[in-house]
């Protein structure tokens, strides 16, 4: 993952910032998924914590 890639979650909501300002995600309940140019890019959050994975 790029050092510019990071995310944070607040409660059941979260936001992610990447190299592209157009890249973002939203969570539904305590879980969420985000898709970017790469279909392998996704994330999931649990409660007020989250994790992100990249190719």
MODELLER restraints for C-alpha pairs under 7 A, 6 or more apart:
rsr = mdl.restraints
at = mdl.atoms
rsr.add(forms.Gaussian(group=physical.xy_distance, feature=features.Distance(at['CA:1:A'], at['CA:54:A']), mean=6.21, stdev=0.5))
rsr.add(forms.Gaussian(group=physical.xy_distance, feature=features.Distance(at['CA:4:A'], at['CA:18:A']), mean=5.95, stdev=0.5))
rsr.add(forms.Gaussian(group=physical.xy_distance, feature=features.Distance(at['CA:4:A'], at['CA:19:A']), mean=6.07, stdev=0.5))
rsr.add(forms.Gaussian(group=physical.xy_distance, feature=features.Distance(at['CA:5:A'], at['CA:17:A']), mean=6.30, stdev=0.5))
rsr.add(forms.Gaussian(group=physical.xy_distance, feature=features.Distance(at['CA:5:A'], at['CA:18:A']), mean=4.64, stdev=0.5))
rsr.add(forms.Gaussian(group=physical.xy_distance, feature=features.Distance(at['CA:5:A'], at['CA:19:A']), mean=6.72, stdev=0.5))
rsr.add(forms.Gaussian(group=physical.xy_distance, feature=features.Distance(at['CA:6:A'], at['CA:16:A']), mean=6.21, stdev=0.5))
rsr.add(forms.Gaussian(group=physical.xy_distance, feature=features.Distance(at['CA:6:A'], at['CA:17:A']), mean=5.95, stdev=0.5))
rsr.add(forms.Gaussian(group=physical.xy_distance, feature=features.Distance(at['CA:6:A'], at['CA:18:A']), mean=6.62, stdev=0.5))
rsr.add(forms.Gaussian(group=physical.xy_distance, feature=features.Distance(at['CA:7:A'], at['CA:15:A']), mean=5.92, stdev=0.5))
rsr.add(forms.Gaussian(group=physical.xy_distance, feature=features.Distance(at['CA:7:A'], at['CA:16:A']), mean=4.06, stdev=0.5))
rsr.add(forms.Gaussian(group=physical.xy_distance, feature=features.Distance(at['CA:7:A'], at['CA:17:A']), mean=5.97, stdev=0.5))
rsr.add(forms.Gaussian(group=physical.xy_distance, feature=features.Distance(at['CA:8:A'], at['CA:14:A']), mean=5.75, stdev=0.5))
rsr.add(forms.Gaussian(group=physical.xy_distance, feature=features.Distance(at['CA:8:A'], at['CA:15:A']), mean=5.76, stdev=0.5))
rsr.add(forms.Gaussian(group=physical.xy_distance, feature=features.Distance(at['CA:8:A'], at['CA:16:A']), mean=6.31, stdev=0.5))
rsr.add(forms.Gaussian(group=physical.xy_distance, feature=features.Distance(at['CA:9:A'], at['CA:15:A']), mean=6.03, stdev=0.5))
rsr.add(forms.Gaussian(group=physical.xy_distance, feature=features.Distance(at['CA:9:A'], at['CA:48:A']), mean=5.82, stdev=0.5))
rsr.add(forms.Gaussian(group=physical.xy_distance, feature=features.Distance(at['CA:9:A'], at['CA:49:A']), mean=6.17, stdev=0.5))
rsr.add(forms.Gaussian(group=physical.xy_distance, feature=features.Distance(at['CA:9:A'], at['CA:50:A']), mean=6.52, stdev=0.5))
rsr.add(forms.Gaussian(group=physical.xy_distance, feature=features.Distance(at['CA:10:A'], at['CA:48:A']), mean=5.62, stdev=0.5))
rsr.add(forms.Gaussian(group=physical.xy_distance, feature=features.Distance(at['CA:11:A'], at['CA:47:A']), mean=6.16, stdev=0.5))
rsr.add(forms.Gaussian(group=physical.xy_distance, feature=features.Distance(at['CA:11:A'], at['CA:48:A']), mean=4.37, stdev=0.5))
rsr.add(forms.Gaussian(group=physical.xy_distance, feature=features.Distance(at['CA:12:A'], at['CA:27:A']), mean=6.78, stdev=0.5))
rsr.add(forms.Gaussian(group=physical.xy_distance, feature=features.Distance(at['CA:12:A'], at['CA:29:A']), mean=5.23, stdev=0.5))
rsr.add(forms.Gaussian(group=physical.xy_distance, feature=features.Distance(at['CA:12:A'], at['CA:30:A']), mean=4.44, stdev=0.5))
rsr.add(forms.Gaussian(group=physical.xy_distance, feature=features.Distance(at['CA:12:A'], at['CA:47:A']), mean=5.92, stdev=0.5))
rsr.add(forms.Gaussian(group=physical.xy_distance, feature=features.Distance(at['CA:12:A'], at['CA:48:A']), mean=6.04, stdev=0.5))
rsr.add(forms.Gaussian(group=physical.xy_distance, feature=features.Distance(at['CA:13:A'], at['CA:26:A']), mean=6.74, stdev=0.5))
rsr.add(forms.Gaussian(group=physical.xy_distance, feature=features.Distance(at['CA:13:A'], at['CA:27:A']), mean=5.42, stdev=0.5))
rsr.add(forms.Gaussian(group=physical.xy_distance, feature=features.Distance(at['CA:14:A'], at['CA:26:A']), mean=6.13, stdev=0.5))
rsr.add(forms.Gaussian(group=physical.xy_distance, feature=features.Distance(at['CA:14:A'], at['CA:27:A']), mean=6.25, stdev=0.5))
rsr.add(forms.Gaussian(group=physical.xy_distance, feature=features.Distance(at['CA:15:A'], at['CA:24:A']), mean=6.44, stdev=0.5))
rsr.add(forms.Gaussian(group=physical.xy_distance, feature=features.Distance(at['CA:15:A'], at['CA:25:A']), mean=5.87, stdev=0.5))
rsr.add(forms.Gaussian(group=physical.xy_distance, feature=features.Distance(at['CA:15:A'], at['CA:26:A']), mean=6.43, stdev=0.5))
rsr.add(forms.Gaussian(group=physical.xy_distance, feature=features.Distance(at['CA:16:A'], at['CA:24:A']), mean=5.24, stdev=0.5))
rsr.add(forms.Gaussian(group=physical.xy_distance, feature=features.Distance(at['CA:16:A'], at['CA:25:A']), mean=6.00, stdev=0.5))
rsr.add(forms.Gaussian(group=physical.xy_distance, feature=features.Distance(at['CA:17:A'], at['CA:23:A']), mean=6.47, stdev=0.5))
rsr.add(forms.Gaussian(group=physical.xy_distance, feature=features.Distance(at['CA:17:A'], at['CA:24:A']), mean=6.13, stdev=0.5))
rsr.add(forms.Gaussian(group=physical.xy_distance, feature=features.Distance(at['CA:23:A'], at['CA:36:A']), mean=6.85, stdev=0.5))
rsr.add(forms.Gaussian(group=physical.xy_distance, feature=features.Distance(at['CA:25:A'], at['CA:33:A']), mean=6.83, stdev=0.5))
rsr.add(forms.Gaussian(group=physical.xy_distance, feature=features.Distance(at['CA:25:A'], at['CA:34:A']), mean=4.98, stdev=0.5))
rsr.add(forms.Gaussian(group=physical.xy_distance, feature=features.Distance(at['CA:26:A'], at['CA:32:A']), mean=6.13, stdev=0.5))
rsr.add(forms.Gaussian(group=physical.xy_distance, feature=features.Distance(at['CA:27:A'], at['CA:33:A']), mean=6.58, stdev=0.5))
rsr.add(forms.Gaussian(group=physical.xy_distance, feature=features.Distance(at['CA:30:A'], at['CA:45:A']), mean=6.10, stdev=0.5))
rsr.add(forms.Gaussian(group=physical.xy_distance, feature=features.Distance(at['CA:30:A'], at['CA:46:A']), mean=5.47, stdev=0.5))
rsr.add(forms.Gaussian(group=physical.xy_distance, feature=features.Distance(at['CA:30:A'], at['CA:47:A']), mean=5.03, stdev=0.5))
rsr.add(forms.Gaussian(group=physical.xy_distance, feature=features.Distance(at['CA:31:A'], at['CA:44:A']), mean=5.75, stdev=0.5))
rsr.add(forms.Gaussian(group=physical.xy_distance, feature=features.Distance(at['CA:31:A'], at['CA:45:A']), mean=5.03, stdev=0.5))
rsr.add(forms.Gaussian(group=physical.xy_distance, feature=features.Distance(at['CA:31:A'], at['CA:46:A']), mean=6.12, stdev=0.5))
rsr.add(forms.Gaussian(group=physical.xy_distance, feature=features.Distance(at['CA:32:A'], at['CA:43:A']), mean=6.93, stdev=0.5))
rsr.add(forms.Gaussian(group=physical.xy_distance, feature=features.Distance(at['CA:32:A'], at['CA:44:A']), mean=5.27, stdev=0.5))
rsr.add(forms.Gaussian(group=physical.xy_distance, feature=features.Distance(at['CA:32:A'], at['CA:45:A']), mean=6.21, stdev=0.5))
rsr.add(forms.Gaussian(group=physical.xy_distance, feature=features.Distance(at['CA:33:A'], at['CA:42:A']), mean=5.86, stdev=0.5))
rsr.add(forms.Gaussian(group=physical.xy_distance, feature=features.Distance(at['CA:33:A'], at['CA:43:A']), mean=5.36, stdev=0.5))
rsr.add(forms.Gaussian(group=physical.xy_distance, feature=features.Distance(at['CA:33:A'], at['CA:44:A']), mean=5.74, stdev=0.5))
rsr.add(forms.Gaussian(group=physical.xy_distance, feature=features.Distance(at['CA:34:A'], at['CA:42:A']), mean=5.12, stdev=0.5))
rsr.add(forms.Gaussian(group=physical.xy_distance, feature=features.Distance(at['CA:34:A'], at['CA:43:A']), mean=6.09, stdev=0.5))
rsr.add(forms.Gaussian(group=physical.xy_distance, feature=features.Distance(at['CA:35:A'], at['CA:41:A']), mean=5.99, stdev=0.5))
rsr.add(forms.Gaussian(group=physical.xy_distance, feature=features.Distance(at['CA:35:A'], at['CA:42:A']), mean=5.74, stdev=0.5))
rsr.add(forms.Gaussian(group=physical.xy_distance, feature=features.Distance(at['CA:40:A'], at['CA:54:A']), mean=6.34, stdev=0.5))
rsr.add(forms.Gaussian(group=physical.xy_distance, feature=features.Distance(at['CA:40:A'], at['CA:55:A']), mean=5.56, stdev=0.5))
rsr.add(forms.Gaussian(group=physical.xy_distance, feature=features.Distance(at['CA:41:A'], at['CA:53:A']), mean=6.15, stdev=0.5))
rsr.add(forms.Gaussian(group=physical.xy_distance, feature=features.Distance(at['CA:41:A'], at['CA:54:A']), mean=4.71, stdev=0.5))
rsr.add(forms.Gaussian(group=physical.xy_distance, feature=features.Distance(at['CA:41:A'], at['CA:55:A']), mean=6.19, stdev=0.5))
rsr.add(forms.Gaussian(group=physical.xy_distance, feature=features.Distance(at['CA:42:A'], at['CA:52:A']), mean=6.40, stdev=0.5))
rsr.add(forms.Gaussian(group=physical.xy_distance, feature=features.Distance(at['CA:42:A'], at['CA:53:A']), mean=5.84, stdev=0.5))
rsr.add(forms.Gaussian(group=physical.xy_distance, feature=features.Distance(at['CA:42:A'], at['CA:54:A']), mean=6.75, stdev=0.5))
rsr.add(forms.Gaussian(group=physical.xy_distance, feature=features.Distance(at['CA:43:A'], at['CA:51:A']), mean=5.91, stdev=0.5))
rsr.add(forms.Gaussian(group=physical.xy_distance, feature=features.Distance(at['CA:43:A'], at['CA:52:A']), mean=4.26, stdev=0.5))
rsr.add(forms.Gaussian(group=physical.xy_distance, feature=features.Distance(at['CA:43:A'], at['CA:53:A']), mean=5.84, stdev=0.5))
rsr.add(forms.Gaussian(group=physical.xy_distance, feature=features.Distance(at['CA:44:A'], at['CA:50:A']), mean=5.87, stdev=0.5))
rsr.add(forms.Gaussian(group=physical.xy_distance, feature=features.Distance(at['CA:44:A'], at['CA:51:A']), mean=5.76, stdev=0.5))
rsr.add(forms.Gaussian(group=physical.xy_distance, feature=features.Distance(at['CA:44:A'], at['CA:52:A']), mean=6.49, stdev=0.5))
rsr.add(forms.Gaussian(group=physical.xy_distance, feature=features.Distance(at['CA:45:A'], at['CA:51:A']), mean=5.94, stdev=0.5))
